[in-house]
Amino acid sequence: MTAAEGIATPQAGAAFGVRWDALQKREPLIEARDLGISFDLRFDRSRTVRVGLRSIFRRTRHQILWAVRHLTLRVHAGECLAVVGANGAGKSTLLQTFAGILTQDEGSLVRNGAVSALLNLGVGFDPKLTGRENVELVAALLGLSARRTRQRLPDVIEFADVGDFFDAPLRTYSSGMRARLGFAVATMIEPQILVLDEVIGTGDAAFRIKSRERLSELVRSAHAVVLATLDMQWVADFANYAILMDHGQVIAEGAPEAVVALHRARSGRPPRQYDCPGCATAPAGGY
């Protein structure tokens, strides 16, 4: 099933002024086919080495947990894909795989572009270093030259808006200040693919507005954004496609408003089959 066949066309790209038919003709920046990511519970951190080895030699059954299974989708330039679902649905595992942190156990995954990920606010930061030193450190890890970092630093300082704290140790920052700095660093390299996990709804109202504006700029510049967020209003207003995950599989996809409505209905009442006129029921995912 493709978005071009009418599942999400009413508002596809509307928030960013992107023509949906033009998007579908481009080479996807992310293409996943029958993707599967699993975890071997025999090596769970809570288990001792002895228990883990015993499980291996005894070939204990039911030790593999599939966090994502049979997922197929494409993400094109200029697209903002929202991944929706309850805790434990597989959203973070999927985004970590898109970011290259995890590798799939089944299927194929192709990334045609540079990826920048903000999966946890402040990941890669050293609390003993100042904000400025942390920006320089993360920029180096992202592959930016010292010259390019100096050029982008004013934009980071303006977006982070932490004032004199920029030259203070990170341990003195509030959670909101860390959020702004982390988001500014994640977007300083203007990635072709930006992966965000549960960071849109964080911070104060002013930060949420700024982060939305920054994401809008990225998508208008033909970048792709894949995000998981608890802010369902953001999904409905700004994403141009959404998928709903449950137990590692895509159970619905399509118009963001319809997917959000289905998610809210399933969250508020015992799970059963719900009507979702704007969604495409897709156990195997894909569009």
C-alpha positions in Angstrom: 0.0 0.0 0.0 1.4 3.4 -0.9 0.6 6.9 0.3 0.1 7.9 -3.3 -2.8 5.6 -3.5 -4.9 7.8 -1.3 -4.2 6.8 2.3 -2.6 10.0 3.4 -3.0 12.4 0.4 -5.5 14.8 2.0 -2.8 16.4 4.2 0.4 14.8 3.0 3.0 17.5 3.1 0.4 20.2 3.8 2.2 21.5 6.9 5.3 22.1 4.9 4.0 22.9 1.4 5.5 19.8 -0.1 3.8 18.1 -3.1 3.2 14.5 -2.2 3.3 13.2 -5.7 6.7 14.8 -6.2 8.0 13.1 -3.0 7.0 9.6 -4.2 9.0 10.0 -7.4 12.3 10.6 -5.4 14.6 7.9 -4.2 13.7 7.1 -0.6 16.2 8.3 2.1 15.2 5.3 4.2 13.8 2.0 2.9 13.1 -0.9 5.2 11.8 -4.2 3.9 10.5 -6.9 6.2 12.6 -5.5 9.0 13.0 -7.5 12.2 15.0 -6.6 15.3 15.3 -9.1 18.2 16.9 -9.4 21.6 18.3 -12.6 23.1 16.9 -12.7 26.7 19.6 -15.2 27.6 22.0 -12.2 27.8 19.8 -9.9 29.7 21.8 -7.7 32.1 19.8 -8.9 35.1 21.0 -12.5 34.6 24.3 -13.8 35.9 26.9 -15.2 33.6 26.2 -18.7 34.9 22.5 -18.5 34.2 23.2 -17.1 30.8 25.6 -19.9 29.8 23.2 -22.5 31.2 20.4 -21.1 29.0 22.7 -21.4 26.0 23.6 -25.0 26.5 20.1 -26.1 27.5 18.7 -24.4 24.5 15.9 -22.9 26.6 12.9 -22.1 24.5 11.2 -18.7 24.2 14.4 -16.7 24.8 14.1 -14.5 21.7 12.1 -11.3 22.0 11.1 -9.6 18.7 11.0 -5.9 19.4 10.2 -5.2 15.7 9.0 -7.7 13.1 7.9 -7.7 9.5 8.1 -3.9 9.1 8.2 -2.4 5.6 8.3 1.3 4.9 9.9 4.1 2.9 10.8 7.7 4.0 11.3 10.2 1.3 13.0 13.7 1.3 10.6 16.4 2.5 8.7 13.9 4.6 7.9 13.9 8.3 7.0 10.5 9.5 5.6 10.1 13.0 5.9 6.7 14.8 3.0 6.3 17.3 2.4 3.7 19.9 2.2 2.8 23.6 5.3 2.2 25.7 7.0 -1.1 24.6 5.5 -1.0 21.1 8.9 -1.0 19.5 9.2 2.7 18.6 12.6 3.4 20.2 14.1 0.1 18.9 13.0 1.1 15.3 14.5 4.6 15.6 17.7 3.3 17.0 18.0 1.0 14.1 17.3 3.8 11.6 20.1 5.7 13.4 22.5 2.9 13.0 22.8 2.1 16.7 21.2 -1.3 16.4 21.3 -3.7 13.5 18.4 -5.7 12.1 18.2 -9.5 12.4 15.8 -9.9 9.5 15.1 -8.0 6.3 17.0 -5.1 4.8 17.5 -1.5 5.7 19.0 1.1 3.3 19.8 4.7 4.4 20.6 7.1 1.5 21.9 10.1 3.4 23.6 11.4 6.5 21.8 10.6 9.7 21.7 12.7 12.8 19.8 11.3 15.9 18.6 12.8 19.1 17.3 9.7 21.0 17.9 10.9 24.5 18.4 14.5 25.5 22.0 15.1 26.2 23.4 11.8 25.0 27.1 12.2 24.3 27.3 15.2 26.7 29.9 15.3 29.5 28.4 16.9 32.7 31.8 18.1 33.7 32.4 20.1 30.5 30.8 23.4 29.7 28.1 23.8 27.1 30.5 25.2 24.6 33.0 22.3 25.2 30.2 19.8 24.8 29.1 21.3 21.5 32.6 21.2 20.2 33.0 17.6 21.4 29.7 16.3 19.8 30.4 18.3 16.6 33.7 16.5 16.3 32.0 13.1 16.9 29.6 14.1 14.1 32.5 14.7 11.8 32.4 18.5 11.6 35.7 20.3 11.2 36.7 22.9 13.7 36.1 25.6 11.1 32.6 24.4 10.4 31.9 24.2 14.1 32.9 27.8 14.6 30.7 28.8 11.8 27.6 27.1 13.2 28.3 28.0 16.8 26.3 31.3 16.7 23.2 29.5 15.6 23.6 26.9 18.3 24.0 29.6 20.9 21.0 31.5 19.7 18.8 28.4 19.5 19.9 26.9 22.9 19.3 30.3 24.6 21.1 29.4 27.8 22.8 32.7 28.2 25.9 32.8 30.4 25.4 29.1 31.2 26.8 28.3 27.8 30.3 28.5 29.4 29.2 26.8 32.6 29.5 23.1 33.4 26.6 21.1 32.0 25.8 19.7 35.5 24.5 23.2 36.4 21.9 23.1 33.6 18.2 22.5 34.1 16.5 19.7 32.1 15.0 22.3 29.8 18.4 23.9 29.1 19.9 20.5 28.3 17.0 19.8 26.0 17.5 23.0 24.0 21.3 22.5 23.8 20.8 18.8 22.7 18.3 19.7 20.0 20.5 22.5 18.7 23.5 20.2 18.4 21.5 17.5 16.7 20.3 19.8 14.0 23.6 21.8 13.5 24.9 19.5 10.8 21.7 19.9 8.6 21.3 16.1 8.2 19.5 14.5 5.3 17.8 12.2 7.8 16.9 13.5 11.3 15.8 10.8 13.9 14.1 12.1 17.1 12.8 9.9 19.9 10.5 11.5 22.5 12.0 14.9 22.5 9.4 17.1 20.7 7.1 17.3 23.8 9.9 18.1 26.2 11.0 21.5 27.5 8.9 24.6 28.0 6.3 26.1 25.6 8.8 28.4 24.0 11.2 25.5 23.2 8.4 23.4 21.7 7.6 26.2 19.4 11.2 26.7 18.4 11.8 23.0 17.8 8.7 22.8 15.6 9.9 25.7 13.6 13.4 24.1 13.2 11.9 20.8 12.1 9.6 22.7 9.6 12.7 24.3 8.1 14.5 21.0 7.8 11.6 19.4 6.0 11.1 22.4 3.7 14.7 22.0 2.7 13.9 18.4 1.5 15.3 16.7 4.6 13.4 13.8 6.1 12.4 13.6 9.7 11.4 10.4 11.6 10.2 10.9 15.1 8.4 9.3 18.0 6.6 11.6 20.4 4.0 11.6 23.1 2.7 15.0 21.7 -0.2 13.7 19.7 -1.2 17.3 18.7 2.2 17.8 17.2 1.7 14.6 15.1 -1.7 15.7 13.9 -0.6 19.2 13.0 2.9 18.7 11.5 3.6 15.1 10.4 2.5 14.2 6.9 2.3 10.5 7.5 2.1 8.3 10.6 2.3 4.7 11.6 0.8 3.0 14.7 3.0 0.3 16.2 1.9 -2.4 18.6 4.0 -5.3 19.9 6.7 -4.6 17.3 4.4 -4.5 14.2 2.7 -1.7 12.2 -1.1 -2.2 12.8 -2.2 1.0 11.1 -0.8 3.8 8.9 -2.0 6.8 7.0 -3.3 10.2 7.8 -1.8 11.5 11.1 -5.2 12.7 12.5 -6.7 9.3 11.9 -3.7 7.4 13.3 -3.7 9.6 16.4 -7.5 9.1 16.9 -7.0 5.3 16.7 -4.1 5.4 19.1 -6.1 7.4 21.6 -9.1 5.1 21.3 -6.9 2.0 21.9 -5.2 3.7 24.9 -8.5 4.8 26.5 -10.4 1.5 26.3 -9.6 -2.3 26.2 -7.9 -3.1 22.9 -10.2 -4.4 20.2 -10.9 -3.7 16.6 -11.6 0.0 16.0 -12.9 1.8 13.0 -10.3 4.0 11.4 -11.5 5.4 8.0 -8.3 7.3 7.5 -6.0 4.4 8.3 -4.8 1.4 6.3 -4.8 -1.7 8.5 -1.4 -3.1 7.6 0.0 -5.9 9.8 3.1 -6.0 7.7 3.5 -2.2 7.5 4.7 -0.4 4.4 3.7 2.3 2.1 
